[in-house]
Amino acid sequence: MVRFMDKSKVQSRRGTFARRIWFQRLPDQPTITTPHLRHSEAFLNAERARLAAQPGLGFAGLLVVVPLAALLAFGPDGAESAVVILSPLMTFALPVLSMVAFWWEDWPGSTLRPGWSALVDTLLIAAAGVALAAVGQMIVGHFDVSGLFDSTPELGSAPLYPAAIPLGLTVFTAMLQLTLVGEGWPFKRLPRLVAGFAALALSWGLALLVQYTAYKFHAPTGSGLISQDGPFSHEDLSAVFALCGAWQVCSSSFGVAGR
């Protein structure tokens, strides 16, 4: 994951530093948008060591990621079923991923050994994604387990796909705006843990404003979903916010390269 702070500090005092990191404030500029020449020598040395382990480290990661991705994409009910079930859950998990990676410096997993760190963070993000997806389901309709986890849900079960996708994308786009474009503003003076929650809460608040004022959605009869009478279709706004999210990440990454 991309980190705000120098990785070299985590190498020597991982446990103590990781436990205290969420009391610290955000730096003036996150690592992903910091020009190369402004990084410390210790950070640059750590980056050189990491890059020296490539491409072997990358291939080793693919041995884990590719089979898992194939398992998720082509589950027992096929690829279409996987998309219907997983895409909303993953969409609502993306803002939490941003919070853990950028605002919390991989905490709480960073307090554990490297092997357990990624597992704990992944489980936390997945659980939060499911919980927030349930909140999103109540906003676009009502809570129903069948609508959350069934690719062919029962009538009136308020299925997440595709009705809740725009809401999740709006939250994620707002979170990226606060994280990368705003570089933590207006929460720079808060401790990391509090700032991360505040950014997530503000992102949801902005997304709800868009949800109730801008989206137009005609709920199918008997679906259990709520129709919206905004000026823009949820398909169009979903595409716009998806492009905005991709642009925010790319412009932050490639903009640094030109400095």
Phi and psi restraints in degrees (value plus and minus 20) as a CYANA .aco file:
   2 VAL   PHI     -95.9   -55.9
   2 VAL   PSI     117.2   157.2
   3 ARG   PHI    -138.4   -98.4
   3 ARG   PSI     132.2   172.2
   4 PHE   PHI     -96.5   -56.5
   4 PHE   PSI     -54.9   -14.9
   5 MET   PHI    -129.4   -89.4
   5 MET   PSI     145.2   185.2
   6 ASP   PHI     -81.8   -41.8
   6 ASP   PSI     111.0   151.0
   7 LYS   PHI     -89.7   -49.7
   7 LYS   PSI     -44.6    -4.6
   8 SER   PHI     -81.6   -41.6
   8 SER   PSI     -51.7   -11.7
   9 LYS   PHI     -87.1   -47.1
   9 LYS   PSI     -53.2   -13.2
  10 VAL   PHI     -92.8   -52.8
  10 VAL   PSI     -46.4    -6.4
  11 GLN   PHI     -85.2   -45.2
  11 GLN   PSI     -63.8   -23.8
  12 SER   PHI    -110.6   -70.6
  12 SER   PSI     -54.8   -14.8
  13 ARG   PHI    -147.9  -107.9
  13 ARG   PSI      30.4    70.4
  14 ARG   PHI     -77.5   -37.5
  14 ARG   PSI     -70.5   -30.5
  15 GLY   PHI     -84.2   -44.2
  15 GLY   PSI     -74.9   -34.9
  16 THR   PHI     -83.9   -43.9
  16 THR   PSI     -64.6   -24.6
  17 PHE   PHI     -82.9   -42.9
  17 PHE   PSI     -63.6   -23.6
  18 ALA   PHI     -86.6   -46.6
  18 ALA   PSI     -53.5   -13.5
  19 ARG   PHI     -92.3   -52.3
  19 ARG   PSI     -47.7    -7.7
  20 ARG   PHI    -114.1   -74.1
  20 ARG   PSI     -32.7     7.3
  21 ILE   PHI     -82.7   -42.7
  21 ILE   PSI     -52.4   -12.4
  22 TRP   PHI     -97.8   -57.8
  22 TRP   PSI     -25.1    14.9
  23 PHE   PHI    -106.4   -66.4
  23 PHE   PSI     -36.6     3.4
  24 GLN   PHI    -102.3   -62.3
  24 GLN   PSI     136.7   176.7
  25 ARG   PHI    -104.0   -64.0
  25 ARG   PSI     144.2   184.2
  26 LEU   PHI     -89.7   -49.7
  26 LEU   PSI     128.4   168.4
  27 PRO   PHI     -92.4   -52.4
  27 PRO   PSI     153.7   193.7
  28 ASP   PHI     -84.2   -44.2
  28 ASP   PSI     -51.5   -11.5
  29 GLN   PHI    -167.4  -127.4
  29 GLN   PSI     111.1   151.1
  30 PRO   PHI     -87.9   -47.9
  30 PRO   PSI     138.3   178.3
  31 THR   PHI     -77.5   -37.5
  31 THR   PSI     -60.0   -20.0
  32 ILE   PHI     -85.6   -45.6
  32 ILE   PSI     -44.2    -4.2
  33 THR   PHI    -129.0   -89.0
  33 THR   PSI     -14.4    25.6
  34 THR   PHI    -105.1   -65.1
  34 THR   PSI     107.2   147.2
  35 PRO   PHI     -78.3   -38.3
  35 PRO   PSI     129.3   169.3
  36 HIS   PHI     -75.0   -35.0
  36 HIS   PSI     -63.0   -23.0
  37 LEU   PHI     -91.3   -51.3
  37 LEU   PSI     -34.4     5.6
  38 ARG   PHI    -112.4   -72.4
  38 ARG   PSI     -24.3    15.7
  39 HIS   PHI     -96.8   -56.8
  39 HIS   PSI     132.9   172.9
  40 SER   PHI     -92.2   -52.2
  40 SER   PSI     140.4   180.4
  41 GLU   PHI     -84.9   -44.9
  41 GLU   PSI     -55.8   -15.8
  42 ALA   PHI     -83.0   -43.0
  42 ALA   PSI     -61.7   -21.7
  43 PHE   PHI     -84.5   -44.5
  43 PHE   PSI     -63.4   -23.4
  44 LEU   PHI     -83.9   -43.9
  44 LEU   PSI     -58.1   -18.1
  45 ASN   PHI     -85.3   -45.3
  45 ASN   PSI     -59.7   -19.7
  46 ALA   PHI     -85.0   -45.0
  46 ALA   PSI     -57.6   -17.6
  47 GLU   PHI     -87.9   -47.9
  47 GLU   PSI     -60.0   -20.0
  48 ARG   PHI     -83.2   -43.2
  48 ARG   PSI     -59.9   -19.9
  49 ALA   PHI     -85.2   -45.2
  49 ALA   PSI     -58.3   -18.3
  50 ARG   PHI     -86.5   -46.5
  50 ARG   PSI     -63.3   -23.3
  51 LEU   PHI     -89.2   -49.2
  51 LEU   PSI     -48.8    -8.8
  52 ALA   PHI     -86.5   -46.5
  52 ALA   PSI     -42.9    -2.9
  53 ALA   PHI    -100.8   -60.8
  53 ALA   PSI     -25.6    14.4
  54 GLN   PHI    -108.0   -68.0
  54 GLN   PSI     133.7   173.7
  55 PRO   PHI    -109.4   -69.4
  55 PRO   PSI     -18.4    21.6
  56 GLY   PHI     -78.9   -38.9
  56 GLY   PSI     -62.2   -22.2
  57 LEU   PHI     -84.4   -44.4
  57 LEU   PSI     -58.9   -18.9
  58 GLY   PHI     -85.0   -45.0
  58 GLY   PSI     -62.9   -22.9
  59 PHE   PHI     -84.2   -44.2
  59 PHE   PSI     -57.9   -17.9
  60 ALA   PHI     -82.6   -42.6
  60 ALA   PSI     -59.5   -19.5
  61 GLY   PHI     -85.2   -45.2
  61 GLY   PSI     -56.7   -16.7
  62 LEU   PHI     -83.9   -43.9
  62 LEU   PSI     -52.2   -12.2
  63 LEU   PHI     -82.3   -42.3
  63 LEU   PSI     -45.0    -5.0
  64 VAL   PHI    -112.6   -72.6
  64 VAL   PSI     -63.6   -23.6
  65 VAL   PHI     -92.1   -52.1
  65 VAL   PSI     -64.5   -24.5
  66 VAL   PHI     -83.1   -43.1
  66 VAL   PSI     -69.3   -29.3
  67 PRO   PHI     -81.2   -41.2
  67 PRO   PSI     -57.6   -17.6
  68 LEU   PHI     -86.5   -46.5
  68 LEU   PSI     -62.2   -22.2
  69 ALA   PHI     -83.7   -43.7
  69 ALA   PSI     -60.1   -20.1
  70 ALA   PHI     -85.5   -45.5
  70 ALA   PSI     -58.5   -18.5
  71 LEU   PHI     -83.8   -43.8
  71 LEU   PSI     -61.4   -21.4
  72 LEU   PHI     -92.4   -52.4
  72 LEU   PSI     -56.9   -16.9
  73 ALA   PHI     -95.9   -55.9
  73 ALA   PSI     -53.7   -13.7
  74 PHE   PHI    -143.2  -103.2
  74 PHE   PSI      47.7    87.7
  75 GLY   PHI     -95.2   -55.2
  75 GLY   PSI    -188.2  -148.2
  76 PRO   PHI     -78.0   -38.0
  76 PRO   PSI     -51.1   -11.1
  77 ASP   PHI    -120.1   -80.1
  77 ASP   PSI     -11.9    28.1
  78 GLY   PHI      75.4   115.4
  78 GLY   PSI     154.0   194.0
  79 ALA   PHI     -86.4   -46.4
  79 ALA   PSI     -59.2   -19.2
  80 GLU   PHI     -82.8   -42.8
  80 GLU   PSI     -61.4   -21.4
  81 SER   PHI     -84.4   -44.4
  81 SER   PSI     -59.2   -19.2
  82 ALA   PHI     -83.5   -43.5
  82 ALA   PSI     -60.9   -20.9
  83 VAL   PHI     -83.6   -43.6
  83 VAL   PSI     -65.1   -25.1
  84 VAL   PHI     -81.9   -41.9
  84 VAL   PSI     -58.8   -18.8
  85 ILE   PHI    -103.8   -63.8
  85 ILE   PSI     -67.3   -27.3
  86 LEU   PHI    -103.8   -63.8
  86 LEU   PSI     -52.8   -12.8
  87 SER   PHI     -80.9   -40.9
  87 SER   PSI     -62.5   -22.5
  88 PRO   PHI     -86.2   -46.2
  88 PRO   PSI     -60.9   -20.9
  89 LEU   PHI     -83.0   -43.0
  89 LEU   PSI     -62.8   -22.8
  90 MET   PHI     -88.7   -48.7
  90 MET   PSI     -55.7   -15.7
  91 THR   PHI     -82.4   -42.4
  91 THR   PSI     -63.3   -23.3
  92 PHE   PHI     -94.1   -54.1
  92 PHE   PSI     -38.6     1.4
  93 ALA   PHI    -102.1   -62.1
  93 ALA   PSI     -39.7     0.3
  94 LEU   PHI     -81.1   -41.1
  94 LEU   PSI     -63.0   -23.0
  95 PRO   PHI     -82.2   -42.2
  95 PRO   PSI     -55.2   -15.2
  96 VAL   PHI     -88.6   -48.6
  96 VAL   PSI     -58.7   -18.7
  97 LEU   PHI     -78.3   -38.3
  97 LEU   PSI     -63.8   -23.8
  98 SER   PHI     -82.5   -42.5
  98 SER   PSI     -60.5   -20.5
  99 MET   PHI     -84.2   -44.2
  99 MET   PSI     -67.2   -27.2
 100 VAL   PHI     -86.8   -46.8
 100 VAL   PSI     -62.4   -22.4
 101 ALA   PHI     -95.3   -55.3
 101 ALA   PSI     -67.3   -27.3
 102 PHE   PHI    -113.6   -73.6
 102 PHE   PSI     -58.7   -18.7
 103 TRP   PHI    -111.8   -71.8
 103 TRP   PSI     -56.6   -16.6
 104 TRP   PHI    -121.5   -81.5
 104 TRP   PSI     -19.7    20.3
 105 GLU   PHI      35.3    75.3
 105 GLU   PSI      24.0    64.0
 106 ASP   PHI      49.1    89.1
 106 ASP   PSI      -9.5    30.5
 107 TRP   PHI     -90.6   -50.6
 107 TRP   PSI     122.1   162.1
 108 PRO   PHI    -110.2   -70.2
 108 PRO   PSI     -25.7    14.3
 109 GLY   PHI     -82.6   -42.6
 109 GLY   PSI     -46.6    -6.6
 110 SER   PHI     -87.2   -47.2
 110 SER   PSI     -33.1     6.9
 111 THR   PHI    -102.7   -62.7
 111 THR   PSI     -26.3    13.7
 112 LEU   PHI    -129.8   -89.8
 112 LEU   PSI     156.3   196.3
 113 ARG   PHI     -84.8   -44.8
 113 ARG   PSI     132.7   172.7
 114 PRO   PHI     -72.0   -32.0
 114 PRO   PSI     -60.2   -20.2
 115 GLY   PHI     -84.5   -44.5
 115 GLY   PSI     -55.4   -15.4
 116 TRP   PHI    -106.7   -66.7
 116 TRP   PSI     -42.0    -2.0
 117 SER   PHI     -77.9   -37.9
 117 SER   PSI     -73.0   -33.0
 118 ALA   PHI     -84.7   -44.7
 118 ALA   PSI     -57.3   -17.3
 119 LEU   PHI     -84.4   -44.4
 119 LEU   PSI     -65.8   -25.8
 120 VAL   PHI     -84.9   -44.9
 120 VAL   PSI     -65.1   -25.1
 121 ASP   PHI     -82.4   -42.4
 121 ASP   PSI     -60.9   -20.9
 122 THR   PHI     -84.6   -44.6
 122 THR   PSI     -63.3   -23.3
 123 LEU   PHI     -84.1   -44.1
 123 LEU   PSI     -59.5   -19.5
 124 LEU   PHI     -83.4   -43.4
 124 LEU   PSI     -65.9   -25.9
 125 ILE   PHI     -84.9   -44.9
 125 ILE   PSI     -61.5   -21.5
 126 ALA   PHI     -84.6   -44.6
 126 ALA   PSI     -64.8   -24.8
 127 ALA   PHI     -83.9   -43.9
 127 ALA   PSI     -62.7   -22.7
 128 ALA   PHI     -85.7   -45.7
 128 ALA   PSI     -56.6   -16.6
 129 GLY   PHI     -81.8   -41.8
 129 GLY   PSI     -62.5   -22.5
 130 VAL   PHI     -85.3   -45.3
 130 VAL   PSI     -63.1   -23.1
 131 ALA   PHI     -83.5   -43.5
 131 ALA   PSI     -63.4   -23.4
 132 LEU   PHI     -91.1   -51.1
 132 LEU   PSI     -51.4   -11.4
 133 ALA   PHI     -83.3   -43.3
 133 ALA   PSI     -57.8   -17.8
 134 ALA   PHI     -84.5   -44.5
 134 ALA   PSI     -58.2   -18.2
 135 VAL   PHI     -83.6   -43.6
 135 VAL   PSI     -64.2   -24.2
 136 GLY   PHI     -80.4   -40.4
 136 GLY   PSI     -57.2   -17.2
 137 GLN   PHI     -84.2   -44.2
 137 GLN   PSI     -59.1   -19.1
 138 MET   PHI     -87.9   -47.9
 138 MET   PSI     -47.3    -7.3
 139 ILE   PHI     -94.8   -54.8
 139 ILE   PSI     -61.6   -21.6
 140 VAL   PHI    -108.1   -68.1
 140 VAL   PSI     -29.9    10.1
 141 GLY   PHI    -185.8  -145.8
 141 GLY   PSI    -125.9   -85.9
 142 HIS   PHI    -175.2  -135.2
 142 HIS   PSI     141.6   181.6
 143 PHE   PHI     -92.5   -52.5
 143 PHE   PSI     112.4   152.4
 144 ASP   PHI    -178.2  -138.2
 144 ASP   PSI     102.4   142.4
 145 VAL   PHI     -80.1   -40.1
 145 VAL   PSI     -56.5   -16.5
 146 SER   PHI     -81.4   -41.4
 146 SER   PSI     -58.4   -18.4
 147 GLY   PHI     -91.5   -51.5
 147 GLY   PSI     -39.4     0.6
 148 LEU   PHI    -103.8   -63.8
 148 LEU   PSI     -62.9   -22.9
 149 PHE   PHI    -141.9  -101.9
 149 PHE   PSI     -15.6    24.4
 150 ASP   PHI    -133.2   -93.2
 150 ASP   PSI     107.0   147.0
 151 SER   PHI     -93.5   -53.5
 151 SER   PSI     -40.0     0.0
 152 THR   PHI    -146.5  -106.5
 152 THR   PSI      50.9    90.9
 153 PRO   PHI     -87.9   -47.9
 153 PRO   PSI     142.2   182.2
 154 GLU   PHI     -87.1   -47.1
 154 GLU   PSI     138.5   178.5
 155 LEU   PHI     -82.2   -42.2
 155 LEU   PSI     112.0   152.0
 156 GLY   PHI      61.7   101.7
 156 GLY   PSI      -6.5    33.5
 157 SER   PHI    -113.0   -73.0
 157 SER   PSI     -11.9    28.1
 158 ALA   PHI      33.8    73.8
 158 ALA   PSI      46.1    86.1
 159 PRO   PHI     -83.6   -43.6
 159 PRO   PSI     121.5   161.5
 160 LEU   PHI     -88.7   -48.7
 160 LEU   PSI     -59.1   -19.1
 161 TYR   PHI    -113.3   -73.3
 161 TYR   PSI     108.1   148.1
 162 PRO   PHI    -119.3   -79.3
 162 PRO   PSI     -12.2    27.8
 163 ALA   PHI     -82.0   -42.0
 163 ALA   PSI     -56.1   -16.1
 164 ALA   PHI    -113.1   -73.1
 164 ALA   PSI     -27.1    12.9
 165 ILE   PHI     -78.3   -38.3
 165 ILE   PSI     -66.1   -26.1
 166 PRO   PHI     -78.7   -38.7
 166 PRO   PSI     -58.6   -18.6
 167 LEU   PHI     -82.4   -42.4
 167 LEU   PSI     -66.6   -26.6
 168 GLY   PHI     -82.9   -42.9
 168 GLY   PSI     -60.3   -20.3
 169 LEU   PHI     -86.2   -46.2
 169 LEU   PSI     -55.9   -15.9
 170 THR   PHI     -86.0   -46.0
 170 THR   PSI     -62.3   -22.3
 171 VAL   PHI     -81.0   -41.0
 171 VAL   PSI     -65.2   -25.2
 172 PHE   PHI     -84.9   -44.9
 172 PHE   PSI     -62.5   -22.5
 173 THR   PHI     -82.9   -42.9
 173 THR   PSI     -62.3   -22.3
 174 ALA   PHI     -84.3   -44.3
 174 ALA   PSI     -58.5   -18.5
 175 MET   PHI     -85.3   -45.3
 175 MET   PSI     -61.3   -21.3
 176 LEU   PHI     -85.2   -45.2
 176 LEU   PSI     -56.4   -16.4
 177 GLN   PHI     -81.9   -41.9
 177 GLN   PSI     -65.1   -25.1
 178 LEU   PHI     -88.4   -48.4
 178 LEU   PSI     -56.3   -16.3
 179 THR   PHI    -100.2   -60.2
 179 THR   PSI     -72.4   -32.4
 180 LEU   PHI    -116.1   -76.1
 180 LEU   PSI     -67.0   -27.0
 181 VAL   PHI     -96.7   -56.7
 181 VAL   PSI     -70.0   -30.0
 182 GLY   PHI     -99.8   -59.8
 182 GLY   PSI     -29.9    10.1
 183 GLU   PHI      32.1    72.1
 183 GLU   PSI      22.0    62.0
 184 GLY   PHI      75.6   115.6
 184 GLY   PSI     -33.6     6.4
 185 TRP   PHI     -88.7   -48.7
 185 TRP   PSI     119.2   159.2
 186 PRO   PHI    -120.2   -80.2
 186 PRO   PSI       5.9    45.9
 187 PHE   PHI    -132.2   -92.2
 187 PHE   PSI       0.7    40.7
 188 LYS   PHI     -83.4   -43.4
 188 LYS   PSI     -50.4   -10.4
 189 ARG   PHI    -103.1   -63.1
 189 ARG   PSI     -26.4    13.6
 190 LEU   PHI    -110.3   -70.3
 190 LEU   PSI     134.2   174.2
 191 PRO   PHI     -80.3   -40.3
 191 PRO   PSI     133.7   173.7
 192 ARG   PHI     -75.7   -35.7
 192 ARG   PSI     -64.2   -24.2
 193 LEU   PHI     -81.7   -41.7
 193 LEU   PSI     -67.1   -27.1
 194 VAL   PHI     -87.6   -47.6
 194 VAL   PSI     -61.4   -21.4
 195 ALA   PHI     -82.4   -42.4
 195 ALA   PSI     -59.6   -19.6
 196 GLY   PHI     -83.0   -43.0
 196 GLY   PSI     -66.1   -26.1
 197 PHE   PHI     -83.3   -43.3
 197 PHE   PSI     -60.1   -20.1
 198 ALA   PHI     -84.4   -44.4
 198 ALA   PSI     -62.2   -22.2
 199 ALA   PHI     -84.2   -44.2
 199 ALA   PSI     -60.8   -20.8
 200 LEU   PHI     -85.0   -45.0
 200 LEU   PSI     -62.6   -22.6
 201 ALA   PHI     -85.1   -45.1
 201 ALA   PSI     -62.1   -22.1
 202 LEU   PHI     -85.2   -45.2
 202 LEU   PSI     -59.1   -19.1
 203 SER   PHI     -80.7   -40.7
 203 SER   PSI     -61.3   -21.3
 204 TRP   PHI     -87.2   -47.2
 204 TRP   PSI     -58.2   -18.2
 205 GLY   PHI     -82.8   -42.8
 205 GLY   PSI     -63.4   -23.4
 206 LEU   PHI     -85.4   -45.4
 206 LEU   PSI     -59.6   -19.6
 207 ALA   PHI     -85.0   -45.0
 207 ALA   PSI     -58.0   -18.0
 208 LEU   PHI     -87.1   -47.1
 208 LEU   PSI     -55.9   -15.9
 209 LEU   PHI     -81.0   -41.0
 209 LEU   PSI     -63.6   -23.6
 210 VAL   PHI     -86.9   -46.9
 210 VAL   PSI     -61.1   -21.1
 211 GLN   PHI     -77.8   -37.8
 211 GLN   PSI     -63.5   -23.5
 212 TYR   PHI    -111.7   -71.7
 212 TYR   PSI     -27.8    12.2
 213 THR   PHI    -139.5   -99.5
 213 THR   PSI     -43.6    -3.6
 214 ALA   PHI    -135.3   -95.3
 214 ALA   PSI     -47.6    -7.6
 215 TYR   PHI     -99.8   -59.8
 215 TYR   PSI     121.1   161.1
 216 LYS   PHI    -139.0   -99.0
 216 LYS   PSI     100.1   140.1
 217 PHE   PHI    -165.9  -125.9
 217 PHE   PSI     104.2   144.2
 218 HIS   PHI    -119.4   -79.4
 218 HIS   PSI      86.5   126.5
 219 ALA   PHI     -89.1   -49.1
 219 ALA   PSI     112.0   152.0
 220 PRO   PHI     -80.3   -40.3
 220 PRO   PSI     126.1   166.1
 221 THR   PHI     -80.8   -40.8
 221 THR   PSI     110.0   150.0
 222 GLY   PHI      58.2    98.2
 222 GLY   PSI     -11.6    28.4
 223 SER   PHI    -100.6   -60.6
 223 SER   PSI     -41.4    -1.4
 224 GLY   PHI      66.5   106.5
 224 GLY   PSI     -17.4    22.6
 225 LEU   PHI    -112.4   -72.4
 225 LEU   PSI     142.8   182.8
 226 ILE   PHI    -125.2   -85.2
 226 ILE   PSI     110.4   150.4
 227 SER   PHI     -95.2   -55.2
 227 SER   PSI     126.5   166.5
 228 GLN   PHI    -139.6   -99.6
 228 GLN   PSI     124.6   164.6
 229 ASP   PHI    -136.0   -96.0
 229 ASP   PSI      12.8    52.8
 230 GLY   PHI     -94.4   -54.4
 230 GLY   PSI     157.1   197.1
 231 PRO   PHI    -101.6   -61.6
 231 PRO   PSI     -35.9     4.1
 232 PHE   PHI    -140.4  -100.4
 232 PHE   PSI     119.4   159.4
 233 SER   PHI     -89.1   -49.1
 233 SER   PSI     128.9   168.9
 234 HIS   PHI     -88.8   -48.8
 234 HIS   PSI     -44.7    -4.7
 235 GLU   PHI     -87.6   -47.6
 235 GLU   PSI     -64.1   -24.1
 236 ASP   PHI     -85.3   -45.3
 236 ASP   PSI     -65.7   -25.7
 237 LEU   PHI     -88.8   -48.8
 237 LEU   PSI     -51.5   -11.5
 238 SER   PHI     -82.1   -42.1
 238 SER   PSI     -64.8   -24.8
 239 ALA   PHI     -83.6   -43.6
 239 ALA   PSI     -61.0   -21.0
 240 VAL   PHI     -83.3   -43.3
 240 VAL   PSI     -65.8   -25.8
 241 PHE   PHI     -90.7   -50.7
 241 PHE   PSI     -53.4   -13.4
 242 ALA   PHI     -83.9   -43.9
 242 ALA   PSI     -62.5   -22.5
 243 LEU   PHI     -86.9   -46.9
 243 LEU   PSI     -59.2   -19.2
 244 CYS   PHI     -81.9   -41.9
 244 CYS   PSI     -62.6   -22.6
 245 GLY   PHI     -81.8   -41.8
 245 GLY   PSI     -64.2   -24.2
 246 ALA   PHI     -84.0   -44.0
 246 ALA   PSI     -59.8   -19.8
 247 TRP   PHI     -87.0   -47.0
 247 TRP   PSI     -59.0   -19.0
 248 GLN   PHI     -80.7   -40.7
 248 GLN   PSI     -63.8   -23.8
 249 VAL   PHI     -88.9   -48.9
 249 VAL   PSI     -66.6   -26.6
 250 CYS   PHI     -85.3   -45.3
 250 CYS   PSI     -63.8   -23.8
 251 SER   PHI     -85.7   -45.7
 251 SER   PSI     -55.5   -15.5
 252 SER   PHI     -86.9   -46.9
 252 SER   PSI     -60.1   -20.1
 253 SER   PHI     -93.5   -53.5
 253 SER   PSI     -72.1   -32.1
 254 PHE   PHI     -98.4   -58.4
 254 PHE   PSI     -42.6    -2.6
 255 GLY   PHI     -85.5   -45.5
 255 GLY   PSI     -54.2   -14.2
 256 VAL   PHI     -87.8   -47.8
 256 VAL   PSI     -56.4   -16.4
 257 ALA   PHI     -82.2   -42.2
 257 ALA   PSI     -46.7    -6.7
 258 GLY   PHI    -109.8   -69.8
 258 GLY   PSI     -21.9    18.1
